[in-house]
Amino acid sequence: MAVPKKKTSKGKRNQRHATWKAKAAVAAEKALSIGKSVLTGRAQGFVYPMNETSEEESD
């Protein structure tokens, strides 16, 4: 099993943790933006399925 040869400094560890947390924040913001664009009908960057069968049943 691989073992690190030297102890990682607190600064390096904190920097890696901050980068990881920042990626999560960016992903959450992007998901919220995509969700808003889907609700307004302006989504163009991706394809999502439309539920056509439920519309036919309600008529």
Phi and psi in degrees as a GROMACS rama.xvg file:
@    title "Ramachandran Plot"
@    xaxis  label "Phi"
@    yaxis  label "Psi"
@TYPE xy
-73.7127  134.768  ALA-2
-129.236  133.83  VAL-3
-66.1354  142.972  PRO-4
-80.3481  -30.1685  LYS-5
-131.734  156.209  LYS-6
-69.5603  136.654  LYS-7
-79.7264  134.492  THR-8
-68.5679  157.902  SER-9
-62.775  -37.3897  LYS-10
-63.619  -43.5351  GLY-11
-65.0941  -42.6061  LYS-12
-63.0428  -44.3671  ARG-13
-66.0133  -36.694  ASN-14
-64.997  -42.7059  GLN-15
-65.1247  -40.7723  ARG-16
-65.4869  -41.1404  HIS-17
-64.7518  -38.2871  ALA-18
-64.2424  -42.4325  THR-19
-63.1811  -43.0646  TRP-20
-67.2623  -37.2704  LYS-21
-65.1298  -37.9327  ALA-22
-62.1273  -39.0338  LYS-23
-65.1698  -40.846  ALA-24
-64.536  -41.0132  ALA-25
-65.8179  -42.7426  VAL-26
-63.8956  -40.199  ALA-27
-65.9115  -40.7673  ALA-28
-65.1181  -39.3995  GLU-29
-66.7907  -42.0451  LYS-30
-63.1802  -40.0983  ALA-31
-65.1263  -40.2567  LEU-32
-64.0807  -43.2796  SER-33
-64.3433  -41.364  ILE-34
-61.1554  -41.6065  GLY-35
-64.9502  -39.9476  LYS-36
-68.2203  -33.106  SER-37
-65.8202  -43.4891  VAL-38
-65.563  -33.4424  LEU-39
-84.8597  -12.5648  THR-40
84.473  14.7113  GLY-41
-102.835  13.2004  ARG-42
-70.6192  127.486  ALA-43
-131.542  -12.8675  GLN-44
-85.0086  -5.01444  GLY-45
-156.865  168.386  PHE-46
-111.297  133.6  VAL-47
-134.189  146.779  TYR-48
-72.2813  139.686  PRO-49
-99.2535  139.192  MET-50
-89.4069  87.5721  ASN-51
-79.3592  -28.0469  GLU-52
-67.2363  -35.7367  THR-53
-69.2364  -30.4122  SER-54
-69.3949  -37.508  GLU-55
-69.9772  -35.9126  GLU-56
-68.9178  -33.0075  GLU-57
-76.9965  -18.1811  SER-58
